[in-house]
């Protein structure tokens, strides 16, 4: 059935491509780097390095009366697991980012040496990291989850947090393995006598039902300040993805053991699958075996470059060549990073002008199966007018967006109503009195080189999406430096100053708000008018007639008061 659907899609896309009148020269390249050697931890390693220490720590805590699984009130039943990773807000806020990982391996659930079986009953041998085999290797005792695209850059940027999958007590950990960029085999450890062993830097948690989760291969120096015996809650930060221990690329080895001294298992379950040890999934929200998705849409001014293991190990990352700003003389490269993209699946990549006209329509149908890859669409920008352009990538009926500029448009004053998915990027500032009504299909981005100013009258109502950020528009300069405007954020610039400064505030709170400035004896020396329906504002403040010293800014809304200090010199 699936095969037939794919064939029909293939035919449709072929017809569309032939029928397209926007026949610009285009090429599609399949990138993604070498398939990493992800064989990391097996049950032998657990038995040798991990189990003795875990047993020792559990029995010590138990004898001291400190084992939470003994003393914590049991809620009854089995502990359910939340996904052990999350994007940082900084990574998530990068325009064009949608998701961040693929699953390189599941556990080998038959437990027998020499045979492989994953929870979806795939058994084939010799098919590592190519489509069609078991998505595991012999005796692998966990799931390997890999950041993507550009895993080494993402590791370096610390774009992904490893978090506790459930409440639990730290029963073993190691954070001393300074070699955390292993790529080639044989892998190097410098933690003799093998404190972390093949796990590298890791945390192991014992949950209230005596199940165990292990989070391995962390980046050095990123581990939370934890000690054996500490109790963490679900979602609590544990560390960052790295490639310490027996690891061929940045990833997390996530191991699940249903009982204290029992064998490893797989939290994934499908009634028609092969994990007969379970009767239901141990995940709160199980991620499917295949979950096709666009991870990121990005623009590049040159081909991204993948490196050799020797280069990764000596500290270099992929050369990503991200750029959002182009001249008409440049070639635009659009990267579409995908997870689980199959034979016959299609991508539709459109470039759309600010007036809503489709300038290019690039369709592409896959002739192969991929667990993860970057598909690079290349086109000339010759003849493009100065302006902001939208890239729309459509896959399985869902659209993903990214923006770029040609020649950095000048300062812009925006008025009227914004509807749909729109981006405004420019090289100086954006001032706006526009309205974005509270409709979920309204998704608007402002990005300016110097500042974004929302004047009285600007309104972004609950349910719409609105994002503002400051980012250099310089063509050919250092790429991808972004200052993200966080929710509820106040800043003062410059600080210290000589009495004149700009106060900047962004909040999601819809209630009335205002701010006061007090001197150190508490006298109010400045108060703003009520700022109704304004989420982001900047105000020039003049305290040059006040004495030099420290002043306190207090920002009030219906829910809280936030303060900041300003120093007048
Ligand atoms: Zn693993």
Boltz pocket constraint, residues with backbone or C-beta under 6 A from the ligand:
constraints:
  - pocket:
      binder: B
      contacts: [[A, 38], [A, 39], [A, 40], [A, 41], [A, 105], [A, 140], [A, 141], [A, 142], [A, 143], [A, 144], [A, 252], [A, 253], [A, 254]]
      max_distance: 6.0
